[in-house]
């Protein structure tokens, strides 16, 4: 592991000498992640992108990409754009990135099953805001809003998210 890695442990995520409380998927950590299992995939995942809501937050980094009202994330494993950002209107199943709640006001994209998604391995793994402490995700890693902002200002394309088998 490297100093710039975010290491997700049972007691929180270690990054840059700090420990941040976080939550993971309702299915725990799995090396054999599958579509719909709610698990957070074990392994070493690179940071692939940083998205933010410019109507709600200041830009967290100069390389961050704004989330616009029509931005979606395709979650239909049968569609050619599966596990990619798309724009509405969109003919297949997709999750709205510009949500009414603040969960995706700031999103760090990992390279899990991205950019060339393999059907059945599950959709994107994001680092995003949690609903509340201890509330599990659908497989992502979630943080308190202020911690996520702190992390986002300090990551780069060399940052990795390390999730060991538990």
Buried (B, 14 or more C-beta within 10 A) or exposed (E): EEEBBBBBEEEBBBBBEEEBBBBBBBBBBBEEBEBEBBBBBBBBBBBBBBBBBEEEBEBBEEEBBEBBEEBBBBBBBEBEBBBBBBEEEBEBEBEBBBEEEBBBBBBBBBBBBBEEBEEEBBBBBBBBBBEEEEEBBBBBBBBBBEBBBBBBEBBEEEBBBBBBEE
